Amino acid sequence: MSFGQLWIGSHPTPYRNRYAVLHLDFSQVMGTIDELKANCDDYCGIVIDSFARRYERLFYKGFANDMKQWDWASKKLNFKPNFERVLMIGVSPVTMDDLTSGYLQGFFTAYLNMTNYYLTAPELELSHGYCDFFLLPDLGRYPMVAHSYILELKYLKQDAAAEEAEAQWAEAVSQVTRYARDEKVRLLCGPTQLHLVVAQYRGYQLVRLEEVIR
């Protein structure tokens, strides 16, 4: 990509030509609802292995072979300590405490947008906050859909104590409950039943998943 006509083109930073590019095109993932998770993981694994072979010279000898030893794409993505900085493009604009939350946010965005029955609205502003995902029923095409969902994702540090996890969970429950009271939600959900779901991750591991009963 050329930036010659832009200000940055004549004022390059020290990081010019120093980024390794991992390009994920989730439109390449095909299959039925039951197959999508495995197919998406297979696709991401292939792309990441290709990335490792291409840029092995920037890391260390054997980097590509080490990467191939991991069966799951989420494990392969755990190579973040090898990077000085990461620029993510194409993901919802969220504040990320670490790269894990960013990757998970991206994967959730890709997965949820594959359903035909819902319109996925990430970072929708509700009650002076932003819910992570609002699954709006596409009643125009699928009037039989009877449910809608607000999904809130929370990410724990690997060394977070039990007290921190519980405080974070309580915050998430308070958030989704507040979102549900927004007048906009009632209008968007129409006649469907709204479900409030909170998922809490520690790294890539799901540690708690519950529906919040109002």
C-alpha positions as CSV (number, residue, x, y, z in Angstrom):
1,M,0.0,0.0,0.0
2,S,1.4,3.4,-1.0
3,F,0.9,6.5,1.3
4,G,3.0,8.8,-0.9
5,Q,0.2,11.4,-1.3
6,L,-0.6,11.5,2.4
7,W,1.2,13.3,5.2
8,I,2.5,10.0,6.6
9,G,4.1,9.2,3.3
10,S,6.6,12.1,3.7
11,H,6.8,11.7,7.5
12,P,7.4,7.9,8.1
13,T,7.6,6.5,11.6
14,P,10.3,4.2,12.8
15,Y,7.8,1.3,12.3
16,R,7.6,1.7,8.6
17,N,7.8,-1.7,6.8
18,R,8.1,-3.4,10.1
19,Y,4.6,-4.9,10.5
20,A,3.9,-8.6,9.8
21,V,0.4,-8.9,8.3
22,L,-2.1,-11.6,9.4
23,H,-5.0,-11.3,7.0
24,L,-8.2,-13.2,8.0
25,D,-11.1,-13.2,5.6
26,F,-14.0,-14.9,7.4
27,S,-16.1,-14.8,4.2
28,Q,-14.0,-17.9,3.2
29,V,-15.5,-20.0,6.0
30,M,-18.4,-22.0,4.7
31,G,-20.7,-24.8,6.1
32,T,-23.8,-25.4,8.1
33,I,-24.4,-24.0,11.5
34,D,-23.1,-27.2,13.1
35,E,-19.9,-27.1,10.9
36,L,-19.0,-23.4,11.2
37,K,-17.0,-23.5,14.4
38,A,-14.7,-26.3,13.2
39,N,-14.5,-24.9,9.7
40,C,-13.6,-21.4,11.1
41,D,-10.9,-22.9,13.3
42,D,-9.5,-24.9,10.4
43,Y,-9.4,-21.9,8.2
44,C,-7.7,-19.7,10.8
45,G,-5.2,-22.5,11.5
46,I,-4.2,-22.6,7.8
47,V,-3.8,-18.9,7.6
48,I,-1.8,-18.6,10.8
49,D,0.5,-21.5,9.6
50,S,1.1,-19.7,6.3
51,F,1.8,-16.5,8.3
52,A,4.4,-18.3,10.4
53,R,6.2,-19.7,7.3
54,R,6.3,-16.3,5.6
55,Y,7.6,-14.4,8.6
56,E,9.7,-17.0,10.3
57,R,12.9,-15.0,9.5
58,L,11.5,-12.2,11.8
59,F,11.1,-14.5,14.8
60,Y,13.4,-17.5,15.2
61,K,14.4,-20.6,13.3
62,G,11.7,-23.3,13.9
63,F,8.9,-20.7,14.5
64,A,6.8,-22.2,11.7
65,N,7.2,-25.8,13.0
66,D,6.4,-24.7,16.6
67,M,3.2,-23.1,15.3
68,K,2.1,-26.2,13.5
69,Q,2.2,-28.2,16.7
70,W,-0.9,-26.5,18.0
71,D,-4.2,-28.0,17.0
72,W,-6.4,-25.1,17.7
73,A,-6.2,-21.7,16.1
74,S,-6.8,-20.0,19.4
75,K,-3.6,-21.7,20.7
76,K,-1.7,-20.5,17.7
77,L,-2.8,-16.9,18.4
78,N,-1.1,-17.1,21.8
79,F,2.2,-16.1,20.1
80,K,1.5,-12.4,21.1
81,P,4.6,-12.2,23.4
82,N,6.7,-12.3,20.3
83,F,5.4,-8.9,19.2
84,E,6.3,-5.4,20.3
85,R,3.0,-4.0,19.2
86,V,-0.1,-5.1,17.3
87,L,-2.4,-3.1,15.0
88,M,-5.8,-4.7,14.5
89,I,-8.0,-3.5,11.6
90,G,-11.6,-4.7,10.9
91,V,-12.6,-5.4,14.5
92,S,-15.2,-3.4,16.4
93,P,-13.6,-0.3,18.1
94,V,-13.4,-1.6,21.7
95,T,-11.0,-0.9,24.5
96,M,-8.9,-4.1,25.0
97,D,-6.9,-4.9,28.2
98,D,-4.9,-7.4,26.2
99,L,-4.8,-9.1,22.8
100,T,-6.9,-12.1,23.9
101,S,-10.0,-10.0,24.3
102,G,-9.5,-8.4,20.9
103,Y,-9.1,-11.8,19.2
104,L,-12.2,-13.2,21.0
105,Q,-14.2,-10.1,20.1
106,G,-13.2,-10.6,16.4
107,F,-14.2,-14.3,16.4
108,F,-17.5,-13.6,18.1
109,T,-18.2,-10.9,15.5
110,A,-17.5,-13.4,12.7
111,Y,-19.5,-16.2,14.2
112,L,-22.6,-14.2,15.1
113,N,-22.8,-12.6,11.7
114,M,-23.1,-16.0,10.1
115,T,-26.6,-16.6,11.3
116,N,-29.5,-15.7,9.0
117,Y,-32.1,-15.2,11.7
118,Y,-30.5,-12.3,13.5
119,L,-28.9,-8.9,12.7
120,T,-25.8,-8.6,14.8
121,A,-25.2,-5.1,16.3
122,P,-21.8,-4.8,18.0
123,E,-21.1,-2.0,20.4
124,L,-24.7,-0.7,20.3
125,E,-25.2,2.4,22.5
126,L,-27.8,1.7,25.2
127,S,-28.5,3.5,28.5
128,H,-25.2,5.5,28.4
129,G,-23.1,2.4,27.7
130,Y,-22.2,0.0,24.9
131,C,-23.4,-3.6,24.9
132,D,-20.9,-6.0,23.3
133,F,-23.4,-7.7,21.0
134,F,-27.1,-7.2,20.4
135,L,-28.7,-10.0,18.3
136,L,-31.7,-8.3,16.7
137,P,-34.4,-10.7,15.2
138,D,-34.7,-10.3,11.5
139,L,-38.5,-10.3,11.7
140,G,-38.9,-9.0,8.2
141,R,-37.5,-12.2,6.7
142,Y,-38.1,-14.6,9.6
143,P,-41.3,-13.6,11.5
144,M,-41.2,-16.9,13.4
145,V,-38.2,-15.9,15.5
146,A,-39.4,-15.6,19.1
147,H,-36.2,-14.6,20.9
148,S,-33.6,-11.8,20.9
149,Y,-30.3,-11.5,22.9
150,I,-27.9,-9.1,24.5
151,L,-24.5,-10.6,25.0
152,E,-21.9,-9.1,27.3
153,L,-18.3,-10.4,27.2
154,K,-15.9,-10.0,30.1
155,Y,-12.2,-10.8,30.1
156,L,-10.2,-11.7,33.2
157,K,-6.4,-11.4,33.6
158,Q,-4.7,-14.8,33.9
159,D,-3.8,-14.1,37.5
160,A,-7.1,-12.5,38.5
161,A,-8.2,-13.5,42.0
162,A,-11.7,-15.0,42.7
163,E,-12.8,-11.6,44.3
164,E,-11.9,-9.8,41.0
165,A,-13.8,-12.3,39.0
166,E,-16.9,-12.0,41.1
167,A,-16.7,-8.2,41.1
168,Q,-16.4,-8.2,37.3
169,W,-19.3,-10.6,37.0
170,A,-21.5,-8.3,39.2
171,E,-20.6,-5.4,37.0
172,A,-21.6,-7.3,33.9
173,V,-25.0,-8.3,35.4
174,S,-25.6,-4.6,36.3
175,Q,-24.7,-3.5,32.8
176,V,-26.9,-5.9,30.9
177,T,-29.8,-5.2,33.3
178,R,-29.4,-1.5,32.6
179,Y,-29.2,-2.0,28.9
180,A,-32.5,-4.0,28.9
181,R,-34.3,-1.0,30.4
182,D,-33.5,1.2,27.5
183,E,-36.6,2.2,25.5
184,K,-34.7,1.5,22.3
185,V,-34.4,-2.2,23.2
186,R,-38.1,-2.7,23.5
187,L,-38.6,-1.2,20.0
188,L,-35.8,-3.3,18.5
189,C,-36.9,-6.5,20.0
190,G,-40.5,-6.2,18.9
191,P,-42.7,-9.1,20.2
192,T,-39.7,-11.3,20.9
193,Q,-38.5,-12.4,24.3
194,L,-35.3,-10.7,25.3
195,H,-32.5,-12.8,26.9
196,L,-29.5,-11.3,28.8
197,V,-26.4,-13.4,28.5
198,V,-23.0,-12.8,30.2
199,A,-19.8,-14.8,29.3
200,Q,-16.6,-14.5,31.3
201,Y,-13.3,-15.6,29.9
202,R,-9.9,-16.1,31.4
203,G,-7.5,-16.0,28.5
204,Y,-9.2,-18.2,25.8
205,Q,-10.9,-20.3,28.5
206,L,-14.6,-19.8,29.1
207,V,-15.0,-19.9,32.9
208,R,-18.6,-18.7,33.3
209,L,-21.7,-18.4,31.1
210,E,-25.1,-17.6,32.4
211,E,-28.4,-16.0,31.4
212,V,-29.3,-13.1,33.7
213,I,-32.9,-13.5,35.0
214,R,-34.6,-10.2,35.6
